[in-house]
Amino acid sequence: MKFFFITFCLTALLSINVSAQLQNVQRAGYSRALGGDSVDVSFRQDYFLVEDSCADIIRLCRFDRQERRFIGSFKDVSKLNPEHVVATGTYDEKGLKEGTFTSYYLNGKIQARGKFKNNLFHDKWEFFYPTGEPKIVFVANGSEVKIVNAWNEEGKKTIDNGHGDYESVLGAIVWKGELVGGTPDGKWTAIRMFHPEEVLVTERFKLGEFQKGRNKGGEYTDSSRIVLVSPDLLPLVKAENLWVSSDPCKAVPQKLMVNARYGKGAEQFGEEIGNRLGPVLSRMNISFNEPIELQGKILENGRIIFDAQKGDSKLTSALISELHSLPSLEPARADGRPAQQDMIITIRLNSSVYIFSYRLLPIKAD
């Protein structure tokens, strides 16, 4: 009997899952007058305004109510331990950051230290991971920034004395390219996070000098659009926005989840699966009543491994053996970090026709 092979591809309906605001939470008040223009202000650890009972951080400062801006020196302290200083710095009378700023994680480890001038990073800045290990060192002069050293979360040095491959994350946009002497050189591209195949902007440099760029609007030669260091790299600057949290008090923040994906598209990935399953099923010519389920796991590096859950052991072993050659995927991500994700391939026999489907299961948050 000759068998035909029909494929159906089922992928997760949403490629990005974010925490939904199910209700508008009314805040009971997030500041308290201390006399004159002095106040204390309550923040979550991400510097969204909350009422005092929900606060992680209390800011002791002066505040211009009419212009809605911080002025003068401030001190942020831990709500649980007021002796623990979380951040210090100074705003001028126009509400611009000026002078030395220092910030710490709530675990007591140093987060960042450096200077501002006219509200811009100035001179040498150092940033650290929550473990206390170094993250990045750069030198700034106005809008000009030079990256000196950088490390990944595993402690590997990725930029050494201004040289190496570098990524700058600005919201959902990622700039990627090579640094020479701390500044861009050669070809740089801007892509949408988690979609590296979608190049939004391309710029070219020669000996550190901008030559030309191209975006959706066409070519430009006036100046580079690259921002090597995001203004939001220092979390405490979010306080200036005076954004009010809409989450319930003490709610656990949900992670940003992004499903694994094949760079050439879900349909092409289905063909890759079918190209491996079809020959095995036709060659072995085995009938079965119950569906065959192959449980797959997409690892943090994008490689896929399988295990049989249901079906003839000889057949499933042969199918899994062929599936080992599947191309790697872009791994799933949880808050930007690679994460494992399960998938299931289901094979059914219907009137001498093999039908298969595959689906990605929800990413499990830690």
N, C-alpha and C positions, 0 to 999 in steps of 0.2 A: 504494500500500500504506500502510495506517495503522500507525503505530508506537505502542506503549505504553511508558511510562517507569516503571521500578521503581527505588527507591532503597534502598541499604544504607549504613549509617554505621558505620565502624570507627574507633574512637579508641584511643589508647594505653591499655593495661590499667591502668597505674599513673599517677596524676597527680602523685605525689611519689616521687622516687627518692633514697634516702639510702644512705650507705655502710653495708654490713652487716658486723657483727662475725662473721667466719667462725670465729674461734677466740679462746679466752681466753689472751692472751699473759701469761706469767708474768714479772713484773718481778724483776730481780736485786737490787733495793735502790735506794732513791731518797733516802737521807739518810746523812750521815756525822757522827759525834760529833766535836766539836772541843775538848771539855773542859767539865765542868759541864753547864749546860743549853744551851750554844752548839752549833749544828749548821750544816751547809750542806745545802740541799735542792735537788734537781734537778727542773726543770720544762721542759715543752715551751713554746713561745711562747704557747700558749693556756692556760697554767697548769694543765695536767694533770701529775701526778707521773710521772716516768720515771726510769730508771737514768741514772747519770752519763754513760755513753757515748752516750746519745740526747739529752741535755739541750741546750736552747737558752739557758736561764736558770738561774743558780745563785743561791739565796737564802742570805745570811749572816744568821743571826738567832738568837734564843733561842726555845726551844720547850718548853712544858709537856707532857711526855709523858703524864702522868696524865690531864690534861684535854684533851689533843690540841688545843692552840691555841698560836698565836704570841703572844709577849709581848715588850715592849720595842721598841727600834728595830730595823729591818731594812734591808738593802741588797741589791737584786737586780742582778746583773751579767751581762753576756753571757758565755756559755761560751767563745765563740771569741775574745773580747777582754775579759778581766776588767777592763780599764781603763774600759770603757764601762758606766756605771751605767744600768740599765734602770728602776729604781724605788727610792724611799725612802719611809719612813713609820714610824709608831709605833703599837704596840698597848699598851693598858693591862694591868694585872695580870689583868683579866677576859677579855682577848683581844678587847677592843673597839677599833675604830679611833679614834684621837684625835690631833688636831693636823694638821700639814701633810703632805700626800702629793704626790709628783711621780712621773710615769711617762713613759717614752720608748718609742718604737718601736725595734725592733732595727736599723733603718736610721739611728738617731741623732736622728730628729725628735721633738720634744716631742709627747706624747700627751695628757696632762692634768695640771692642777695645781689644788690647792685644799685645803680643810680638812675634817676630820671632827670631829664632836662627838657623844659617846655613840653612835658607830657610824653616824651619819647625816651626809649631806652638810651642810656648814655654810658660811655666808657665800658668797663668790664662787668659782665654779668655771669653768674654761675647758677645753674639749676641742678637739682638732685632728685633722685627717685625716693619713694617713701621709705626705702631701706636705708637711705643715707648715702647710697652709691652715686657717683657723679652721672649726670645726664647730658649736659651741654654747657660749653663755655663759649661766649662770643663777645665781641667788642663792637660798640655802636657809636656813631657820631651823627646825630640827626637821623635821617632816613637811610644812611649808609651803615650796613651791617656786615661784619666779617665773622665767619664761624671759625673758631680756633680748634676746639676738640668736641667730640660727641661720642656717646656710648649707647648701646642698646640695653634692654632690660636684663639681658644675660651677663652684662658687664663687658661685652666685647667692644673694643674701640672701633668706631666706624669712620670717624674723622680724626686724623692725626696731623696736628699743626697746619690745619687749613686744607688738607688734601683728603679726598675720598668721595664716595657716592653719598648723596644727601637727599633727604625728603623733608619738605616743609608742608605741614598740614594746616590748612586754613578752612575750618568748617568741614564741608564735604569735598573740598578740592585739595589735591595733593600735587605739589610741584616736585619733580624728580630730575636729578642731573648730577654732574660731577663738579666738585669744588676744587679750585686751584688757588692757593694763597688765600683761602677763606671766602672767595667769591665765585660765582658761576662761570663755567668755561664749557665750550663745546655746545652740544645740543641739550636743551632742557624742555620738558613737557609738563603740561598740567592735565591731570586726569580726574575723573570723578571717582571718589573713594569707592572701592569694591568693584569698579568697572574699568579696569586698566586698558581695555580695548577702545575706550571712548576718549580720544585725545581732544581736549578742548582748546589748548593753546600750545604752540611750539615756538621756542625762542632759540636764537643762536648767538654764541659769544666767541670772541677771539682774543686770547690773552687777557681774559677777564673783562673785555669791553663788549657792551651790547652791540650787536650788528643789526638784527632785524627779528621781527616776530610775526606770527600769523595766528589769528583766532577766527571765530565764526564770521566776524565782520570783514575779514580780509587781512592784508599785510600792513604792518606798521613799523616805523623806524625811529619814532621819537624817543621812547624810553622803555625799559623793561617793566613788565607787570609783576615780576616775582617779588614776593615778600618772604625773606628767608626766616624770619622769626615772627610768629603770630603775636599780635598785641595782647591776645588772651592767654598767652603762655603762662603768665602769672595770674592764677585764679582770683586773687583778691581784687583785681581791677574790675571784675564783674559787679562788685559792690556799687560802683559808680552808676550803674544802670538803674539801680533801685527797683529791680524786678521782684515782684511779690510771688512767692511760691504758691502754686495752685494745688499742691499735694496735701492730703490729710496729714495732720500732725504725726510725726514719727513714722510716716509711711516709708517702706523700703523701696528705694528707687529701682525700677525695672531696667534691665539691660537692653541695649540696642542689639538686636539679633539680625544677622544677615545670613541667608541660606548659602550653602555651597553651590557653585555654578560651574558650568563648562563654558570656556571662553568662546566657543563656536556656536553656542546656543543649545537649548534643551532638546530640540528636534534632532540635531546632529549627534548629541550624546545618546539619544534613543537608538539611532542608527548604529552607533558604535557597539551598543549592547546587543542589538539584533544580529550584527555581523558575527558575533562570537557565539550566541546561543543557537542560531539557525543551523549551522553545519553539524553541531553535536546532536541536536534533536533529530535531524534527518538521518544521520549516520546510525544512531542507536535504535531508531524506529521502535520506541517504547510507548505503550499506551498507559494512561493513568487517569483515574477518576477524580482524585483529590488534587487541588492546586499544589504546585510546587512553590515554596517560598524560600528565597535566598536572602538572608539577612546580611546587609552590607554595613560597613562602618567607614565613613570618610574621615581619615585621620587629620591631625593638625597640619600635616605637610601636603594634604590633598590626595594622598594615595588611598586606594580603596581596597579593603579586604572583605571577604565574604565567609559566611557560615550557613550551612543548610539547616532550615528549620522544619520543613515538611517535604516529603517525597521520597522516591526511590534513591537509596544511598549511592548506588553505582552511577546513576544518571546525574544526581546532584553533584557528586564529586567531579565528574567530567565537565559539567557546566562551570563550576567554580574554578576549575583549572584553567579554562579558557578566559574567564573574566579577570584573571590576574593581570592580563595584558591591557586592561582598560586604561585609557589615558587619565592622568591625574586631574583633579578639579581644583578650582580656586576654593580653598577651604572655607567652611562656615566661620563666622566671626561673632564674638560676643564682646560688645564695647570695643571693637577694633582689634581684638586679639583673636588669633586662630583658635577654633574650637572643634571638637569632634561632633559629627552629626551622623545619625543612623539613616539608612535607606533600605527599602525592601523591593526586591524584584519578584513579581508573582507571575507564574506561568500556568496557563490553563489549556486543556485540550477540549475543543468543541467541534464535533463532526469532522474529525480528521484534520482539523486546522489548529495549529498552535497560536495562542494569543498571549502576549506578555504585556505587563505594565510595570512601571517603576514609580516610586514616590519617595520623597524626602520626609523624614519625620521631624517633629519640632526639636529645635536645639535645646538641650538641657542646660539650664543655667546652673552655675556652681552655687 
